[in-house]
């Protein structure tokens, strides 16, 4: 599977994608709750891993109906 440049997101792009504040995203990163990779001083996120994480998180929430 070939990755396209848009498949790797910056913290700003991911915050916009998830529609959450950057401060919340940094908290998730610090707590190790979101798949991320630090390259130098910068955090990067693979869109595919984020989409999978979103599905896993939704499926594991109580009362989410993830096992319909």
ChimeraX attribute file (.defattr): number of C-alpha atoms within 10 A of each C-alpha:
attribute: neighborCount
match mode: 1-to-1
recipient: residues
	/A:1	3
	/A:2	5
	/A:3	10
	/A:4	7
	/A:5	7
	/A:6	10
	/A:7	12
	/A:8	16
	/A:9	18
	/A:10	14
	/A:11	19
	/A:12	14
	/A:13	15
	/A:14	20
	/A:15	17
	/A:16	12
	/A:17	12
	/A:18	13
	/A:19	9
	/A:20	12
	/A:21	13
	/A:22	16
	/A:23	11
	/A:24	11
	/A:25	18
	/A:26	15
	/A:27	12
	/A:28	14
	/A:29	17
	/A:30	11
	/A:31	9
	/A:32	10
	/A:33	12
	/A:34	18
	/A:35	15
	/A:36	18
	/A:37	12
	/A:38	10
	/A:39	8
	/A:40	6
	/A:41	6
	/A:42	9
	/A:43	15
	/A:44	18
	/A:45	19
	/A:46	17
	/A:47	17
	/A:48	12
	/A:49	15
	/A:50	19
	/A:51	12
	/A:52	12
	/A:53	15
	/A:54	14
	/A:55	12
	/A:56	12
	/A:57	14
	/A:58	14
	/A:59	15
	/A:60	13
	/A:61	10
	/A:62	8
	/A:63	9
	/A:64	11
	/A:65	10
	/A:66	13
	/A:67	7
	/A:68	5
